[in-house]
Amino acid sequence: MTLLRVRDFDVYKGFLGPDRQAALIDALRPVLKAAPLISPKVRGGGQMSVRMTSAGQFGWYSDASGYRYAEQQPSGRKWPDIPEAVLEIWHALTGLEREPECCLLNYYGEGARMGLHQDKDEADFSYPVVSISLGDDALFRIGNRSRGGKTESIWLSSGDAVVMGGEARLTYHGIDRIRFKSSRLLPKGGRINLTLRMVT
């Protein structure tokens, strides 16, 4: 494993080896069965290119009225629990006893991307956001604490983890593109990104 510091983002290259990556995918299967992926709409009626679901006390949700955390799925059911294997990663990377309240799962298929954005819907920014990459390589772009200005990019591979805390917590970031089928972890290709967050 190699730790890189990119604009106050801690990037743990190779944090999860192949066996732990495969075990994590297995641990996520019940989550995806209990809370299937959806293609969220955004304010104005457009649709995101990523598909998403969540686990934990809260799920992150988007529709034509905007973005928000919700305690129930669109179906009215509660979100499934965050798998223990995912919680172990949170504790290892943050050293915090408190457990995350939301695990957002984004699936990037061929051509999917995520524009520059801030994670700012949480109540307390002193807690970090932890990101885990599984599957295809993704070009991760890091901006600034306000829109505009120069950006910096780094490729994230399967098994990499990123901790966004401190000055990085409200920095704009996004995914420009993925190298579709660059990994064999997911049989049909694509990338799964898990982000662990404290909501309240």
N, C-alpha and C positions, 0 to 999 in steps of 0.2 A: 504494500500500500504506500502511496505517496501523497503527502499533504501539500496542496498548492494554495496560495493566498492570492486571490484575484479581486481587486477592488473591495477588500474587506469580506469577501465571500470565502469561506473555508471549503475547498474542494478536495474530497478524499477520493483520489483515483484508485480503483481496485479495492474499495472497502469490502465488498462482498465477493468471495470466490465463486466459481461455477456451481459448486454443490449448494451453497447457501442461496444463490440466485434461483436455482431450480426448486429448492425447498420453499422459497418465498412465493414463487408462482403457484405451487400446490396449496399453500396456505391462503392464497387469495381466491381460489376457485369457489369456496363457499360464499365469500362476499359477493362475487359476481353473480352467483345463482340467486342469492337473497335480494340483491339490489342490482339488477341488470344495467348495463351501460345505456346512457341516453345521449342524444345529440341536442345539446341545450340551445335554446333560442336566446337572443340578446335583445337589449332595448332597441326598438326600431324595427324588429321583426326579422333580422338576419339570423344566421345559424352558425355556431362555432364549428370549426373543422375537426376539433377533437371530440371524442366521446368520453363521458365521465360518469362516475358514481362515487359513493362515499361509504365510510364506516365510522362508527363512533357515536358519541352523544349528538353530534351535529353533522349535517351534510351541507356541502356548499352547492348552491343551486342557482340556476340562471334561467329566466324566461323573459318575455317581452316587457315585463314591468321592472326588470333590473336584476342585479346580483344580490345574493343574501345567503346567510346560513339558515337552515331549516332543521327542525327536530324530527321531521318525518319525510319519508320519500313522497314523490308526487302521488303514489298509490295510496298514501295514508299510513303505510306501515313504518315502524321504526327502522332506522339504519342498523345493519348488522354490527356486531362488536368488532373492534380492531383486533386482528390476529396477534397472538402473543409474539410471534416471530418479528412482527413489525414493531411492537412496543419495545422489544429488546434492542432494536437499532436506535430508537429514540433515546433510551436510557444510556446506551453506550456513547452516543455522540454528544449528548447534552449534559449528562451527569445529573439531570433533574429527577427528583422522586415523583413529582407530579406527572401524570400521564396526559398525553395529548387528547383533546376532545374531538378532533376531526382528523380523519385520514382521507384526503381527497385522492382519488385514483383517476388519472387522465390517460386515455389510450390514444396514441398518435398513429393513424394509419398512413398509407402513402399520400403525400401531399399535405398532411396536416401541419399546422403551425400554431404558435401562440404569440400574439403581439406583445410588445413591451407593456408591462403593467406593474403596479405596486400591490402587495398583499396588505391591505389597510382596512379590512372589515372586522378585524379582531379588536377586543377591548383593551388589551395590554400588550404594547409593542416591546416590552422588556423580554418576552419569551421569544426564542428563535423559531423559525420555520425550517424544518428538515426535509430535504428532497432526496429521493432514492430513484435511480434510473435502472430500468430493466428492459432488455431487448435492444433494439436498433440504436445506433449512435445518433446523437442529437446535437445540433449547433446551438449552444446556449449563449445568448447575448446579454451583456450586463451594461446598463446605462448609468444614470445618475439619480440623485434624490429628487430631481425635477425633470420634466420632459425636455428633450433636446440635448445638445452637446455630443461629444465624442463617446463612442461605445467601445466595448472590448468583447471578444467572443472566444469561447473555448468549446472543444468537442467533449461531450459527456458520453461515456460508454456504459454498457451493461455492468452493474455492480458498483458504479460510482455513487457517491453521496455528497450532498452539498448542505452546509449549515449557513443559514442567513440570519445572523444575529448582530447586535450592536449597530454600527453604522450601515451595515448591509440590509438591515431589517426593512427599511422603506425605500430601498433602491429599486429603480425600474429594471425589469429583467423579462426575458421571453425566449421562445424557441423559434429560430428562423426556419429550420427544416430538419428532417431526419434522413439518414442514409438507409432507405428502405431495404430490408432483408440483409443488412450488414451483420446481423446476429442470428444465431440459430436457436436462441432461447424460446422464442414464440414461433410455433410451427408455421403460422400464416404470415409471419413478419410483423413489424410494427414495434412501437415502444410503449411501455407502461411507465408512468411517472407517479410516484407516491409523494404527497406532501403532507407532513404532520404538523398540526397547528393547535395552539391553545386559543380558544374562542372567547371565553369569558374572563 
